[in-house]
Amino acid sequence: MTEIIADAGKMGWPKTLHLVKMQFKGVEKIQHYFKKDAINFENCGGFAILKDIQCLEKMA
């Protein structure tokens, strides 16, 4: 999440959202062509631990 906030600071939210969508579609394409076991893929989710509220305020 902090990478997304940093990207938004550099290129703005619309371009950052587009980048995230492209990354997601890329993962979907890889999953279409390769079995999860073949590429050792695990959909584990993800999370970030933020030490202060400032990062979240940037998203609002």
SULJOUR-V59494 format. One line per field, one symbol per residue. burial: # if it has 24 or more other C-alpha atoms within 12 Angstrom, else .. A space follows every 50 residues. Layout:
BEGIN
burial=???
END
This chain:
BEGIN
burial=...##............................................. ..........
END
